[in-house]
Amino acid sequence: MHEPELPLSQQIEAVIFASEEAVTLSSIRQITGAEISLSQLDLLISALNDGYAASGLTFRIHRIAGGYRFLTEPRFCELLKRIQAPKVRRKLSNSILEVLSVIAYKQPVTKGEIQQLRGTAPDYAVDRLLERGFITVYGRADSPGRPLQYGTTDDFLDLFGLHSLRDLPKLREIREILQEHEEQEYLAGKADNDCRDSINNDE
């Protein structure tokens, strides 16, 4: 028995939902067999998102890292940080994040240039970032020795929820984020100390 063909919007929805990474237009064309343009795809996704909004659902389809992914609505950001932050910290130490930040803003950049900016050799961090696919070799610099140059990948964009490098926060915004993070850590530490002092006083 011939099964009826599924609506294209549902096919697209299923493909994006099932994928563990951003789904590109070419992938959608290949999987669905539909000769769909980027503007047509955006219209279908916009209609899907309107439906999610009307139903009060907590997610939307977003264009990200050169493709499309389901992402939770921003108003749930603080809630989800409680489970996302430890996971990201397990993946990337502070030193590795610092090297990744330098590469993101200065790319293409060599290990020597990274070391100049950070004051320490970035070899370990670069190796780990290459293994995880967050950076790649872009070519060689014209400087003596022709050192390798590094830049970020689509996996980097995907990890931080960015559509393109143009969406990187400005340096001023990064300083504000770091300052806020330090303040939160200080307050959390102070609360823990106050709690311990209270317990000791009770004893």
C-alpha positions in Angstrom: 0.0 0.0 0.0 1.4 3.4 -1.0 1.7 5.7 2.0 0.7 9.4 1.5 3.6 11.8 1.2 4.3 13.7 4.4 4.0 17.5 4.3 7.3 19.1 3.6 7.2 21.3 6.7 6.8 18.2 8.8 9.7 16.5 7.1 11.9 19.5 7.7 10.7 19.6 11.4 11.5 16.0 11.9 15.0 16.2 10.3 16.0 19.3 12.4 14.6 17.7 15.5 16.4 14.4 15.1 19.8 16.0 14.2 22.5 16.5 16.8 24.0 19.4 14.9 22.8 22.3 12.8 21.1 21.1 9.6 22.0 22.9 6.4 19.9 23.8 3.4 21.8 21.3 1.3 21.2 18.5 3.9 17.5 19.2 3.9 17.4 19.1 0.1 19.3 15.8 0.1 17.2 14.1 2.8 13.7 15.3 1.7 14.4 15.3 -2.0 12.7 18.7 -2.3 14.2 21.4 -4.5 13.6 24.1 -2.0 15.2 27.6 -1.9 16.6 29.3 1.2 13.7 31.9 1.1 11.2 29.1 0.9 12.8 27.2 3.7 12.8 30.3 5.9 9.1 30.8 5.2 8.3 27.2 6.2 10.4 27.5 9.4 8.7 30.8 10.2 5.3 29.1 9.9 6.5 26.3 12.2 7.8 28.8 14.8 4.5 30.7 14.7 2.7 27.4 15.5 5.1 26.7 18.4 4.4 30.2 19.7 0.7 29.9 19.4 0.8 26.6 21.3 3.0 28.1 24.1 5.9 25.7 23.4 9.3 26.5 25.0 11.4 26.1 21.8 11.8 27.5 18.3 13.9 26.6 15.2 16.8 29.0 14.9 19.3 29.6 12.1 22.7 28.9 13.6 26.2 27.8 12.5 25.2 27.8 8.9 22.1 25.7 9.5 19.0 25.2 11.6 18.5 23.8 15.1 15.9 23.6 17.8 16.7 26.0 20.7 14.9 26.8 23.9 13.4 30.2 24.2 15.7 32.9 25.8 13.4 33.4 28.8 14.4 29.9 30.0 18.1 30.9 29.8 18.7 31.3 33.6 16.9 28.0 34.3 19.0 26.0 31.8 22.3 27.6 32.9 22.0 25.4 36.0 22.4 22.3 33.8 24.4 23.7 30.9 27.2 25.5 32.8 28.6 22.4 34.6 28.5 20.5 31.2 30.5 23.3 29.4 33.0 23.6 32.3 33.6 19.8 32.1 34.3 20.2 28.4 36.5 23.3 28.5 38.7 24.5 31.3 39.3 28.2 31.8 42.7 28.1 30.1 41.3 26.4 27.1 38.4 28.9 26.9 40.9 31.7 27.0 42.8 30.3 24.1 39.5 29.7 22.2 38.5 33.3 22.8 41.8 34.6 21.4 41.4 32.4 18.3 37.8 33.5 17.8 38.6 37.2 17.9 42.1 37.2 16.3 41.7 34.4 13.6 43.5 33.4 11.7 46.1 33.3 14.4 49.3 31.4 15.1 50.4 29.7 18.4 53.2 32.3 18.7 50.6 35.1 18.5 48.4 33.4 21.1 51.4 33.0 23.4 52.2 36.7 23.0 48.7 37.7 24.1 48.4 35.2 27.0 52.0 34.9 28.1 51.9 31.1 28.2 52.4 28.3 25.6 49.0 27.3 24.1 50.1 23.9 22.7 47.9 21.8 25.0 44.8 24.0 24.6 45.2 24.1 20.8 45.5 20.3 20.7 42.4 19.8 22.8 40.4 22.3 20.7 41.5 20.6 17.5 40.4 17.2 18.9 37.0 18.5 19.8 36.6 20.1 16.4 36.1 23.7 17.7 39.1 25.0 15.7 40.9 24.0 12.5 44.0 24.8 10.6 43.4 27.7 8.2 46.8 27.7 6.5 50.3 29.1 7.1 51.4 32.6 8.0 53.8 34.5 5.8 56.1 35.1 8.8 59.4 33.2 9.2 59.0 29.5 9.6 55.6 29.6 8.0 53.7 28.7 11.3 50.2 27.2 11.2 47.3 29.5 11.5 44.1 28.5 13.4 40.5 29.6 13.2 37.1 28.5 14.6 34.7 26.0 13.0 30.9 25.6 12.7 31.1 23.4 15.9 32.4 26.4 17.8 29.4 28.5 16.5 27.1 25.7 17.5 28.5 25.3 21.0 28.0 29.0 21.8 24.7 29.4 19.9 26.0 31.8 17.3 24.9 32.1 13.7 28.2 33.6 12.5 31.3 35.3 13.9 29.5 38.6 13.5 27.4 37.5 16.5 30.4 37.3 18.8 29.8 39.6 21.8 31.9 42.8 21.8 34.9 43.0 24.1 33.0 45.4 26.4 30.2 42.9 26.7 32.7 40.1 27.5 34.2 42.2 30.3 30.7 42.8 31.7 29.9 39.1 31.5 33.1 38.2 33.3 32.5 40.9 35.9 29.0 39.6 36.6 30.3 36.1 36.8 33.0 37.1 39.3 30.4 39.0 41.4 28.1 35.9 41.4 31.0 33.7 42.5 31.9 36.1 45.3 28.4 36.3 46.5 28.0 32.5 46.4 31.3 32.1 48.3 30.2 34.7 50.9 26.8 33.0 51.3 28.6 29.7 51.9 30.9 31.3 54.5 28.0 33.0 56.3 26.2 29.6 56.4 29.3 27.9 57.8 29.8 30.7 60.4 26.1 30.3 61.4 26.5 26.6 61.9 29.7 27.0 63.9 28.1 29.7 66.1 25.1 27.4 66.8 27.5 24.6 67.9 
